[in-house]
Amino acid sequence: MAKSIFISCVHEDSHRIDSIKKWATDKRLGEIVITHETEDKRQQGKEAVKQHIKSKIQGAAVILVLVGQDTHNHDWIEAEVELANSFHKEIICVRVPHTTGAVPPLLTKHRLISFDPDAIKKLVS
């Protein structure tokens, strides 16, 4: 059975989801299914974000957080990580290429890997 991976990222980095989906389609990440936020609830606040994505995160085996230039400044990333922690989900931080932004405070104890299909596959398989 395929493992479900939820991708958390800020809007500015959302185009990176397409690369990860392509890697998944090409079976470069093993047998996985990609899920992610598909509707923007940011303007409705942190609790609205949590309610909207709760079932996606609850159903995921692993949460990939794309860490880019400004990820640490966004409440909805914090909301997604808080939910993942509440469901005891494995969290993997992935550095967006060509960025140096800080890792969000809730994620500083998690390993940060490169945006590379082999590195991701090793941790999600």
HELIX and SHEET records of a PDB file:
HELIX    1   1 HIS A   11  ASP A   13  5                                   3    
HELIX    2   2 ARG A   16  THR A   25  1                                  10    
HELIX    3   3 ARG A   42  GLN A   44  5                                   3    
HELIX    4   4 LYS A   46  GLY A   59  1                                  14    
HELIX    5   5 THR A   71  ASN A   73  5                                   3    
HELIX    6   6 ASP A   75  SER A   86  1                                  12    
HELIX    7   7 PRO A  105  LEU A  107  5                                   3    
HELIX    8   8 PRO A  117  VAL A  124  1                                   8    
SHEET    1   A 5 ILE A  32  HIS A  36  0                                        
SHEET    2   A 5 LYS A   3  SER A   8  1                                        
SHEET    3   A 5 VAL A  62  VAL A  67  1                                        
SHEET    4   A 5 GLU A  90  ARG A  95  1                                        
SHEET    5   A 5 LEU A 112  SER A 114  1                                        
END                                                                             
